[in-house]
Amino acid sequence: MNLALIGHWDAWQPFQTSFRSCGSIEISIANMYKADRAHKEEVYVVGFVPCTYVPNDVPESFDPFLEPLMKDLVTGFIDGFKVPYPLEVSIDNFQADEMPIIRVLLLCWAGDHPGQCEIGKFLNQGKCGCRRCKIIGKQGDYSHHYYYGDNRFHCRYPWEIRDIQLEQENLYDLDNETRITVRKKQSSERGFTGTSLLHKYLYPLYGFDILQHMVIDVFHTVPLNLCKNQVQRLLELELIDKTYLDEQIKIFPWTTELKAGRLPVVVGKDGKGLAFWKAEGFQKFAYPMLETVLEGKLQNLNEVDILSSVARFTELHFNSGRDGWNDDMIKLHEKLAKRINVKIEETQGLEMCTISVHNMLHVHEDILNFSATDNYWCAVFERAVKDYVKRSHNCKGVEGTFASAEARREYLKSLQPEIMTDYYRGQETKQGIVSSGERARIECLRESHNALLIGSKSQVVELTNCDHEKICASLSLCRTDVSKIVSVTKRCFVKNLGYDGTVLSNSDNVIVSHHETETVVSIERFMSVNCGMQGYHLVVESTVKPFHLTDNGETVRNILNGFPKVQLQPDGEKLFLVPEKIQRKVMLYDCGDNVATVVDYMRKLKKLPYELIVPVYPEQNDMLLIQGEEPGDAWYAKVISVDKARQTIDVYFYVERRQDLGRFVRETIGRTAKNTVSFDSIIAVAHGQWINANCWQKAI
């Protein structure tokens, strides 16, 4: 049997003060089901570190705490560990002995950026602050911090990628340099502070690459860096009215599932309420709330572009990507990362281009290596830390107290019997009604139920003739086969809705499939209908919310996120449908004038409804594609000169020869032929070659 492990390191404050800090080295099992691995009970501590007493300026500070794990990994990979195996537990395609050999390897290492720099011995920010590429930072005008610019140029000419084999000489030089000042200078120029134990032990063993296998933590990078910085900018520059924002935070129609976690709280007139926002609050504000409440509130289109890109990052990682990534989504992420780096630098200034913004350029590499980012982000480890600090202690030697308590927990966990789902076995579900949401979840996982109602079987009503006819039509059954006496409930569990099923209630709003199109409905109640020989059928009674249409009959949509809009009054027709027709749960955000935005936060974004353009770095004699008058219309233009300060180019437009397709010549000759074009109008660099000074051949 083979086990793949995910390692993690983080430092934290046990007393909510920076005067005393601890740290923990932890692992989780990568080849465990994600649903099980995401529980904090499946985080196992290797050791606690008294960070207060560890020197900050010594790269080898954490090596004594990390080395026992490295030695165990080497032993586990080469020889394995013999462990007693419970024979009553069966695993597919595995024949267990009484003492099977378990072999282990470290698949990847997770942590926030400072933590990764400590374990991997990378330069934390600074001149060469990226562990994936050889980017060179610039110091800000008003600070000694380094920032990472020239992004438009490097979208066309990327930085050189680091190769661990080529970096080994740099690591050797740093380890053998005894002069402190020289070593610091070498670290600044090479991006390393020494050789990590992960490299010393695991790279010769099976090629563990600290440059590629120490992942970028999206849980910190997106909500707590990218989102937080943009929200702070909105408030500090007063780009949005704080009173308006607080009103929207109070009235935003969060669903029951979203309310169960952290939500954004009011920021107040002085903006100090932002200090109480947590990672989950920033995440939910960025998507789905941000674009919904800011529609039409910001005049600067570049700021809107940046905020929309932040929302798409959040949507991809915390919603759509959790069901898996495809090639289109990965390409979309790569383009978004390049675009947001350029836009932030050119709109907000170099000092907003931190290492966290740059790291977004490399997140897609982790997705290609290790799949969706929620498989290895730090959320579960952060939850485990909360349990450590809650434990009783005398404020002295807390690391020993935490270690003893954690060892006791892990030992007792191994003695606990497996929790079985037989508690509910024998209780009838013939009418499709159960007493609780937990039982509904267990029954749907154990049996072939797609949905179950939650409530009492004693609540029965008699259908009207009109409703009875509609139910018969929706079930494609004769009226004589369908009883008019039905059981009704206010809640229903739907297994295929959300990540682990979703409980729907009356007055919830959902998108359903009706006549092969998506329709927004408001749920009124759930029914269990007796259909004679065919048993029972579950039916959802709902009311259609008609889409808000333009004069041309097209659905009005939010221009930022594409969410459709519906009319609140009057209601549309009454629909009776089976739970399998429910596609997604939504929220209706009242935007005035009897119109609501359908906040379709559960949608699966695979690609954008428009072409995402990566900002182009133009050069003299380039043949460019320029945005024409209509969407999808591209004009060919040759660059005569570039004005970087004004971000404009002078061009001559070219047209295709009618008698010689694929060859382009000047459209007009003379003084009026020159045109000035903004950088923002450039679509891409055209592919082809110059035949002579005035004729260009398009690549086939």
MOWO-V490233 format. One record per run of one state. SS is the DSSP state (helix for helix, strand for strand, loop for the rest). FROM is the first residue (numbers start at 1). LEN is the number of residues. Records with the same first field share a line. If there is no record, write none. Layout:
SS: FROM-LEN  FROM-LEN
This chain:
loop: 1-1  13-9  30-4  38-2  43-1  50-1  54-5  79-2  85-6  92-2  95-4  111-2  121-1  123-10  134-4  140-6  148-3  157-4  162-2  176-4  191-1  193-4  207-7  215-3  237-5  252-4  260-12  277-2  294-7  319-1  324-3  349-1  353-2  371-2  376-3  391-7  416-6  425-8  435-2  447-4  455-5  463-2  476-3  482-3  490-1  495-7  506-3  515-2  531-1  535-1  545-2  548-1  550-5  556-1  558-6  568-6  578-1  591-4  600-23  628-6  644-4  657-6  667-4  686-2  693-2  699-2
strand: 2-11  22-8  44-6  81-4  91-1  94-1  99-12  122-1  133-1  138-2  146-2  161-1  192-1  214-1  433-2  451-4  460-3  485-5  491-4  502-4  509-6  517-14  536-9  547-1  549-1  555-1  557-1  564-4  574-4  582-9  595-5  623-5  634-10  648-9  663-4  674-5  682-4  688-5  695-4
helix: 34-4  40-3  51-3  59-20  113-8  151-6  164-12  180-11  197-10  218-19  242-10  256-4  272-5  279-15  301-18  320-4  327-22  350-3  355-16  373-3  379-12  398-18  422-3  437-10  465-11  479-3  532-3  579-3  671-3  679-3
